[in-house]
Amino acid sequence: MTAASLPPVAPEVTATLVEDLSPRLRKRLDAAVTKLGSRPTHRDGETVTIAVDDDTELRLHAPGGVVATVDAITCGCLLAPACVHRAAAACAAPCAAPAADPAPEPEPAAESTRDAAPDPAAQPAAPAVPDPTPPLNSTPSPGDTTPPTAPAPATTAPAPALDEATPAQREAAAALWSAGAAVLEAGVAGAGAVAQAALLRAAHTARLRHLPRGASAALSVVTLLRAARAGDPSYRTADLVTALAELLGTAHRVGTASGAELAAVRGRARRPYSPDGSLRLYGLFSEPVVTDSGHGGARTWVVTADGRLCTVGDVAPGGVGRALGVADRTVRLGDTALTHRELGRAGLAVSGATVSPDGRLGAGKGVKAVTARGAAWTEPPLAALWETPPAEQAARALRSVSRYAEPEGGGSDLLFLDVELLGVVGESGGTCLLARCDGGVPVRLAVADDDPALAHRDNLMLLATAPGTRLRIIGRLVPAPQPRLTLLACSHPTGESTVDLGFDRLSRADLPDPVAPVHSAPDRPGGPGAESPLHLLERRVEQTVPAGRAALGMVGDVTAEARRLRRAGLPTAAGLLTTLRASAARRERDLFGRLLPADTDGFAAHWLAAARYTAAVVESLCAAAWEPGPAALTHGPTEATVPRPAGSHR
């Protein structure tokens, strides 16, 4: 049995089943999940049956494709329904995406009026901890391991009720913070099914209280924890670092934000679409979409006559198999008969169009679309995409691809470059394709998705055998100290068409004979971040996630690392490293010498500050690396020039 063979289970169902277990059975839950994973399954319509043993069957009933109630999971063992099997099955299954419009919980009458004063006794979104995003040009004292004074609570300056979080929302945010901090304390190794159930319960409560952004972050953490514990080869610790920081940062800001910032922190449960009249669309390319939650499909990028980027998508549960199948299905937009592959090279004339803030085209009943002529990448309006200098494109994309960018902030993370292929370059995680874009900036082109069923990796390795080839490419920016993209599409090496690198497969006959030698990896990578010792702080941030706070607490003296950071002009990084390690190691004792509980909240705040800081510095180094000329290759930004993460507080 694999997670993909089970139907998605609603978060509140999993949380309820785990909470109903006795303490004895909770201790056995992780082992039960592992054991259940080796058992055979059988699907019959909307019901999936798991053979627990030769005499016992476990059934998951999923009308509409989702297990939505506790009673939909039944077990035939003698201890049912109080057995561990039902909870184990729910924990082994994927998390279902929450409904778009949850029914709100009833609020006290006083909260429904605009002039109602906030309850000063209400639980805040997070404990009194330091602002998790310190001033990037500050210099904390190396020996100071006590969190600074927390920012004043939102209740000190009452605002209209509609402009601040309600007590119920602050309580829900506090639950998100506590669940996230507990994962950080235990690490992946200790964050089993019980810890995940706490996250799912917090996510469900946050959704009911109209905090969809925090709920989504909690579900992402659960999905990544399960991937890490299952040994999924696609799992990356950096992804879990980002998800945890997003969860903790969002929870922290609920109690302090107001106005437009609070609206961004709350997020949206449903993507809004606004009318956009008639549009003339020109196909650009199509890419497969495969998510950690088991969804798959395709996204086709199109360009309007005035140069705006929009997308037409079809994503649903099904994974990589569905992604490959959707590429040849008809696009869900009006009456067109074009498939996603065809739309990527053709055009559409659309009337009654609706568009979301992030450029997604709606497919409502009022939308009409007919096939029209497309345009080559060298013809208007598509050709204009390649006319913007790479540095300007990178700056624009960085605002969109930032790890902690506000949702629906607009903009695209795509770059459009003319490059010359140089050959393969070795890295710690494998190999990538080295290219030089017009302007002389070297760019590393990486695989967009490692799944062997997709064509990304095979195409990239084939292109690496043809150094000297000039191509027009489309890639997604990766924030890194050196210019880096994941390669999505390119002009055909013969110049006759375009290639969707996730769907189309190149052959050796498509490539010209090499006109230049294959380049090996440079001894020292170039770029403004090449000499930066920021990795000394980054690795401590990442080290916490797999093994928890205790592992970082056992790290020895970090004075030498902090000194190196200061010499490189990163005093804030040095202070964060020192305080993070000290917070991890600190354990107080009572009068009898017994260890007191660790300061989980204080450590989470220090870790969050370090995670947000390193992300901001990496993004600043990334922006500088795309600047042409010798200055960009030898000088990196100082802390005073590093932009603060969006929505952060001083």
N, C-alpha and C positions, 0 to 999 in steps of 0.2 A: 504494500500500500504506500502511496505517496500522497503528499498534500494536494497535488493536482487532481488526484482521483476522487477527492471528497468535495462535496458542494460547499460554498462559502457559508460561514456561520456568523450571524449577527453578533457584534461585540457584547451586547448586553446578555445574550444567551450564554456565551462562554463564561462571562463574569459571574452570572447567577449560579451556574452549575458548579463552579469552583468554590464560590462562597458557601454553598450548601453542604460541602463535604465536611466531614469531621476532621479535627486536627490530625488524627492518625492517618486518614486517607490522603490528606494533603501532602504528607511526607512521601507517600508512595506515588503521587501523581506523575512526576517526571519519568519515573521508571515505567509507569503504565503507558504513557505516551510513546515511549521508545518501543515497548513491546507491541503496542497496537500497530506501529508502523511496519512491522514484519508480517502482518496478517493479510490474507487475500480479501479483495473487495469485489462486489458485484453490483452493477447498476441496472435497475429495472424502472424505466420511466423517470419519475421524480424521486425515487427512493434508492439510496445507496446502502447496501448491506455489507457489514464487516463480520467475518468469521472470527469471533474472539477465541473460541476453541472448537473442538469437534462437536460440542453439544449446545453452544451458546452463540447467538447472533445479535449484533448491534445494528440498529437501523437509523438512518438519518433521512427524514422526509423533507424535501426541499421544493415546495410549490413555488413556481416562478424562478427556480434556480437558487434560492437562498433558504437556509434553515433559520426561520424567523422567530420561533417560539421554543421554550424549554421542552414542551411536550412533544416536539417534533423529533427528538432524539430518544429512542427507547432501547432498552436492553433486556435480554431474556434470562439474565442470571438471577440467582436466588436473592441477592441483596438489592436488586433494582426496586425502586428508582434511586435508592441511596448509595448505589455502587460507584466505584471510581471510573468505570468504563465510559459512562456518558460524558463526564467531564474530560476524560482523556481524548475522546473522539472530537469534541469541540475544540480542544487545544491543538489537535493535530491538523485540523482543517484550516483553510485560509480564512482571513477576516473578511467579512462582507463589507462592501462600501456602505456607509450610512445613507439613509433616505435623504432626499434633497430638502424636504420641508418637514422637520419633526414637529410634533405637537408640543407647544411650549408648556412648561410647568406653570401652574398658577402662582402668581406673585402676590405678596401682601398688597392690600388696597392702597396703602400709602405710597407704594412704589409706582403706581400708575399715574400719579400726578406729577406735573413737571417741576413743581416747587418743593417736592418732598425732600427733606434733608437726609443725607446718608446716615446709616446706622453706625455710630462710632465704635460699637462693640462687635461689628461684623468681622469675620475672619478675613485677613488680607489675602492678596493673591499669593504671597510668599512671605516667609518669616522676615524679620528685620535683618536683612543681609545687605552687603554693599552693592551699589550699582554694578551689575555684571559687565558693564562696558566702561572701563576706566578711560580717562583722558589719555590719548595715545602719546602725548608729549610730556606726561607726568613721570616722576621718578620716585616710586615707592621706596621706602627705607628697606634695605635688604634684611634687616632683622625684625621687621614688623610683621608679625603673623596674626595680628588681631584685625578682624574686618573693620574698616572705617565705619563711621556713623551712617546708618541707612538714610536714604532720602526721605523727606517728610511725607507721611501718608497723605493720600488724596483727600482725606477728610479734613485736613487743616485749612483748606480753602474751598468751601463747598461750591460745587458747580451745579447747574441745572441737571435734573435727574437724567435727561436724555443725553447729556454730554459726558457722563461718567458711568463706570460699571456699577451694576446693581449689587447689593450684598450677595444675592444668589450667584451671580457671575464671579464675584471675588472668591466665594467659597468653592466654586467649581475649579477656578484657576489654582487655588491652594491645593486641591486634590491632584491636579495635573503636576504641579511642582513636586509634591511629596512622592508621587509615583515615579517621576523621572529621577529625583534625587536618590530614591531607593535603588533604581537600576544602576546608577553611577556608583553607589556605595558597593553593591554586590558584584558588578561587572557582568559580562556575558555568562561567565561560568556559573554565577550564582543567581542569575535572573531567569529562573525556571517558570513553569506554568503559573505558579501562584503570583509571582511578581508581574507576569504578563496580564493576569486577570485583573490585578489592581489598575494597570494601565487601561485596560479595556473598560472597566467600570468608570474610571475618570473620564475617558473619552466619551462614553455614552452620556454621562451627566453634563459634560461640557456642551455636547451637541444639543441636548434638551434645553440648555440655558443660553443658546444662541452664541456659542463660541466655536464655530466650525473649524477655524484655523488651528486652535489648540487640539481639538478632537482629531483632526487629520494628522497632526504631528505625532500624537500618541499612537495612532494606528500604524504610522510609518515605523516608529520605534519597535513596536511588537513584531511587525513583518520582518524587520532586519534582525531582531534578536532570534527569531525562529530560523532564519536563514543561517545565521552564525552558528547556532547550536546544532543544526542539521548538517553542517559542513558543506553548504551550498558553494560551489566554486565561483559563483558570481558575486558572492558577498565581499564587501570591502569595508575595513574598519573605518575609513574616512567617511563613508556614507552614514554609518551609525553615529559618528561624532557630530556630523552636521544635523542629523535628525534629533539627537538629544539636545544639542544647543538650541535648535529651533523650538523644541518643546519647552525647555526651561526658560528661554528668553521670552517666549510668548506668554507663558504663565506669569512671569515676573512683571510684565508690562501691563497686564490687565488692570491691576490696582493703581497704577500710576499714570496711565495714558488718559487722554480726554480728546473730545472733538474728532477731527479727521484721523488722528493717530489711533484713537481707540477703535474707530471703524475698521482701520486696517488690521489691528490686532485681533479684533473679533473675527474678521474674515467673512466670507460669503458661503452659504450652503448651496446656493443655486447661482450659476453664472448668468449675469444679466445680458440680454441681447437687445440692441437698439436698432430701429429701422435705418437703412442706408440707401434706400432708393434703388436705382438701376446701376448695375456694375458690369463692366467689361473685364473679364478675368483672363489671364494668360498663365498657363501651366508652367511650373518651374521644375519640380521633381517630387518624387514620393519616397517616403521612408517607412520602414516597419516600426511598430511600437509594441514593445514587450515590457510589462511592468512587473515589479516585485510581488504585487498582489495577485498575479496569475492572469491578468488581462492581456489581450493581444489585439492587434489590428494594424491599420495603416493611417498615415497622415500625409496628405498631398498639399504641397505649398503652391500657392498661386499669387500673382501680382496684379493689382488693379491698374487701370490706365494711368493713374497719377503716381504709381510707384509704391503703393502700400502693400505690405506682405500680409496675406491671409492664409488660413488653413481650412481644409475640408477633412474631417476625420471620421473614422469608424472603428471604435475600440470597445470591446466587450470581453467578458470572461472567456478564456480559451488559450492564452499563452502564445508561444511561437507558432504553433500549428495554425491557429486562426490568423495570425499576422500574415503568413504566407498565402493563405487562401483568400483573404480580403483584397489582396493586391489586384486580383482579377475579377472582383465583384463590382457591380455597378455603383457608382457614387450616389450617396443619398442626398441629392440636391435637385429639386425640381423634377423635370421629366427627361433629363439627359440619360443617354444609354452608355456614357463613357465609364470605363473602369478607372480605378485609381492610377494604374500604370499609364493608361491612355490620357487621362487628364493632365498628368505631369508633362505632357508634350503637346497638348491641344489647348483649346480655349473654351470659355463659356460666356454667354450673355445672360445675365441674371436680372430679373425684375422682382421687386418686393423683398430685396435682400435684407437680412438682419445680421449684425456683427457684434461679437462680444468685445470687451475692452482689450483682450489679448489677441484679437484678430480671428477668432473662430467664426466661421460662417454658419448661421442657423439653417435648419432644414424644415421650417414650419410649413403648414398647409398653404400659406400665402406666397411661398417662394416659387417662382417659375424660372426655369433655366433651359437653355437650348445650346447645342454644340456650336462652337464658332472656331475660326482659325486661331491657331496658337502663334507663338513667336520664338525664333531661335534666341539663344543666349547672347548672340551678337547683334540682335535687333532691338529697337525700342519696343516696350519700355524696360525689357529685361536687362539690356546692355548697361543701363545706368547703374545697376547694382554694383558692377565691377569698377565704376569710375571713382568711387569714394576712396580716399587713401586708406591703407590698412590700419593705421593708427587710429583714425577717426572711427572706423568700423569697430575696432576692438574696444574703444572707449564706450561706444553705444551698446555693444553686446555685453560688456562687463556689468552695466547697470541692470541688465536683464538676468544674467546668469549668476550673479552674486549669490553666495550660499544663503544669505539672509535677506534677499530682496523682498520688498513688500509684494504680496500677491496682486496680480492684475495691474502691475506697475506699467504695463505697455512695453513696446519695444521688442526687438528680436535678438536672439542669441546667435544668429547665423552670420558668417563672414563669407564674402565673395572675393576670391583672389585669383590672379594669374600667377602660376608658379612654374618653376623648373625643378623636376625631380632630381635629387642628388643621390639617393640610395638609402640603405637601412642604417639605423642608429640603435645601438644597444642601450637598454635601460634595465634597472633592477627588476621591473615587472615584466620584461620581455623585450620585444623589438618594436620599433615604429619606423615610419617612412620620413626621411628628412627631405625638405624641399626649400627652395629659395623663392620668395615672392618678389614681385617687381618692387624695387626700392631697396633690395639687398637684405631684407630681414629673413634670417633662417627660421623655418617653421617646422615643428614636429607634427606629423599627421598620424593619429592613432586610430585604432579600431573603435567604431561606435558601439558595437555589441559583439561579444565573444562567442555567442551561441553558434555552434557549428552548423546549425540548420540554415542560418542566414549567410549571405554571401560576403559580408563585410571583410572578414579576415582573409579569405582566399583572394579577394580582389586586391587588397592592400599588399599582400605578399607578392602578387603577380606584378603590380605596378613598381614594386621595389627593384625588380630585375631589369627595369628599363630606365636607368639614369640618363639624364639629358633630355628626356621627353618634356615638352611644355604642355600644360593642361590648364584649363579654366575649372576651378573647383568651388564647391560649397561645403563648408564645415561648420561645426558648432564649437564655439569658444570654450576652452577649458582653462579656468584660472590657475596659472602656474607661473613660476619665476621665469620660465622661458616661453616664447610664443608656441602655443599648442592648440590644435584643433582635433576634433573627431571628424573623420572624413565621411561625408554623406552622399555626395554626388560629384561627378566630374564630366567634362567633355570627353567624348570618345577619342582615344588616341589617334584615330584616323581623321578626326575633325568632322565627321559626317553626322553625328547625333550626340545624345547625352546618355549617361549611365547612372541609374539609381543603384548605388553600390550595395544597398541592403537586399535588393531583389534581383538585379541583373548580374549575370556572371560573365566576366571577361575570360577570354581564352588566350593562349600564347600567340595565336595567329593575329589577334587584335593589336599586338604591341609592335612598335618599330624596333629595329636592331639598336642595342645600346650604343650611344655616341659618347659616353663618358664613363670612367671607372666607378664602380660601386664604392661609396664612401663608408668607412667604418665609423664607429662612435668616436667623437672627440674625447681627448683625455680629460678635459674640463669643460663642461657645458658653458656656453656664453650666455650673456644677458645680465641685466642689473642684479638679479637675485643669485647669480652663480656663486658669489663669495659670501652671501648672507648666511650667518649661523642661526637663522630663525628656526631651523629644524631641531635645534636643541630644546626649544620650548614645544614645538609641534609634536615631537615624539613622546614627550611626557603627557601631553593632552591625550594622544592616542593610546598611550600605554595604560591609562586608567580604564578605558572602556572594556578590554577583554577580561581583565582580572580584578578590577575594582580598586577602591581607595587603598586597601591594605597593600597592594602590590607597589603602588607609588610611595607609600609610607616607608617601605623597606629600602628604597633607593638611598644610596649614601649621600655624602656631602655634594651639593651642587654649586659650591662657591666658584670652582674653576669655570663651569659652564656659564654662570652669571657674569663672571669677569669677562669672558669672551664676548658675550652679548653687549656689554657696556662698551668694550673697545670698538665694536662694530657700529656704535651709535644707536643702540637699541636698549636704553636704560629701563624703559617700561617693561620690555620683555624680560629683562633680568630680574626686576622686582616681582613680576608675576610668577616666574619660575620659582623664586625663593619662597614666596608665600604659599604657592600651590603645594610644594613639597612639604613645607612645615605644617600646613593644614592637614595634609594626608597623614602625617606622622603623629600629630598631637592627640593624646588620649589622657584625659584627666582621671584622677582617682579620688575616692571618697576618704573619709577619716580613717577607715579601716584598711585602706590600701587596695580596695577593689576597683577595677576599671569601671568607669562610668560610660554610658553610651556615647558613641562618637558624635561629633557635631556634623551630622549629615548635611544639614542645610547650609552651614558655613562653607563646607568643602565644595558643595555643588555651586555656590556662588563664585568661589575662587576659580573653579574649573571653567565655569561659563565665561568669566572674564577673559581667561587665557584663550579659550576656543574662539571667541569673537574677535579678540585682538589678532591672533595669528591669521584668521581669515581676511581681516582688513589689510594686513601687511602684504599677504600673498597677492591680493587683488591689486594693491598699489604697485607691487613689483611687476605684475602682469601688464598693467597699463604702460609702465615705463619700458618694458621689454619690446613693445611693439613700435616704439618711436625709432625712426631711422637715424643713422648717423653714429659716429664714434662715441658721442656722449652717452647714448643709451646703452652701449656695450660695456662701459666701464664704471658708470656711476649709478648707484641705486638711490631711491628716495630716502630722506631722513624721516624720523618719526613725526616731525612737525608737518610733513606733506602727506602723511597717510590719511585718507578719508575715513571718517567714522562710519560704522555700519548704519544702514538706513534705520531711522526710528530710534536710535540709541539715545541715552541720556548722559549728561555729564554729572 
